[in-house]
Amino acid sequence: MSAERMLWENDATGLAELVHSGEISPQDLVDAAIARAEATRPDINAIAEPLYDAARTRAKSVDRTLPLAGVPFALKDLGIAIKGVPTHTGSRIPAFTATSIR
């Protein structure tokens, strides 16, 4: 079964079980999630700031003992800021970039 099919046929706990069992790698799941996000980008433009390189880097060093290890997710930039990443707060106003973590 392809990584993309596994991604869409399982919920987060199912994906975590696949990662824990070694059936799929976190890198494969991240790549499948990125492919799907990019495929839908022209229609829905749901990802304001793609952090694909960071996701791929983190997927290489996932602690597979953690409950949801290796499960990719998207973070809505409404009320949550990541240091150094522009936050659009779900609007067209100019982005805010956090310079510190509180």
C-alpha positions as CSV (number, residue, x, y, z in Angstrom):
1,M,0.0,0.0,0.0
2,S,1.3,3.5,-0.8
3,A,2.2,6.0,1.8
4,E,-0.5,8.4,0.5
5,R,-3.1,5.7,0.7
6,M,-2.0,4.9,4.3
7,L,-2.2,8.5,5.2
8,W,-5.8,8.9,4.0
9,E,-7.1,5.6,5.2
10,N,-5.9,5.9,8.8
11,D,-6.5,8.3,11.6
12,A,-3.6,9.7,13.7
13,T,-3.6,6.7,16.1
14,G,-3.6,4.3,13.1
15,L,-0.7,6.1,11.5
16,A,1.2,6.1,14.8
17,E,0.8,2.3,15.0
18,L,2.1,1.9,11.5
19,V,5.2,4.0,12.4
20,H,5.7,2.1,15.7
21,S,5.5,-1.2,13.8
22,G,7.9,-0.1,11.2
23,E,5.4,-0.5,8.4
24,I,6.0,3.1,7.3
25,S,8.5,5.7,8.1
26,P,7.8,9.2,9.4
27,Q,9.7,10.5,6.3
28,D,7.3,8.7,4.0
29,L,4.3,10.1,5.8
30,V,5.6,13.6,5.7
31,D,6.3,13.3,1.9
32,A,2.8,12.0,1.3
33,A,1.2,14.8,3.4
34,I,3.3,17.4,1.5
35,A,2.3,15.8,-1.9
36,R,-1.4,16.0,-0.9
37,A,-1.1,19.6,0.3
38,E,0.6,20.7,-2.9
39,A,-1.9,18.9,-5.0
40,T,-4.8,20.8,-3.4
41,R,-2.9,24.1,-3.0
42,P,-4.2,25.7,-6.3
43,D,-7.8,25.0,-5.2
44,I,-7.9,25.7,-1.5
45,N,-4.5,27.3,-0.6
46,A,-4.7,26.0,3.0
47,I,-1.1,26.4,3.9
48,A,0.0,30.0,4.3
49,E,3.6,29.2,5.2
50,P,4.9,25.8,4.0
51,L,7.5,24.5,6.4
52,Y,8.2,21.4,4.3
53,D,12.0,21.4,4.8
54,A,11.6,21.6,8.6
55,A,9.1,18.8,8.6
56,R,11.4,16.6,6.5
57,T,14.3,17.3,8.9
58,R,12.2,16.6,12.0
59,A,10.8,13.4,10.5
60,K,14.4,12.0,10.3
61,S,14.9,12.2,14.1
62,V,11.4,11.3,15.5
63,D,11.4,9.5,18.8
64,R,9.3,6.5,17.7
65,T,8.4,5.7,21.4
66,L,6.2,8.7,21.7
67,P,2.4,8.2,21.3
68,L,1.9,10.0,18.0
69,A,5.5,9.8,16.7
70,G,5.8,10.4,13.0
71,V,2.2,11.5,12.4
72,P,2.3,14.7,10.2
73,F,0.0,17.6,11.1
74,A,-0.7,21.1,9.9
75,L,-0.8,24.0,12.3
76,K,-3.3,26.8,11.8
77,D,-1.7,30.2,12.3
78,L,-4.6,31.6,14.3
79,G,-3.4,32.4,17.8
80,I,-0.3,30.4,17.5
81,A,3.1,31.8,16.5
82,I,6.3,30.1,15.7
83,K,9.5,32.0,16.2
84,G,10.8,33.2,12.9
85,V,7.8,32.1,10.9
86,P,5.4,34.7,9.5
87,T,1.9,34.4,11.0
88,H,-1.0,35.5,8.9
89,T,-3.8,35.0,11.5
90,G,-6.1,33.7,8.7
91,S,-6.3,37.0,6.9
92,R,-4.7,39.1,4.1
93,I,-3.3,41.7,6.5
94,P,0.5,41.9,6.6
95,A,2.1,38.9,8.4
96,F,3.5,39.2,11.9
97,T,6.8,37.3,12.6
98,A,7.4,36.3,16.2
99,T,10.9,37.1,17.4
100,S,10.7,35.3,20.8
101,I,9.0,32.4,22.5
102,R,6.9,33.1,25.6
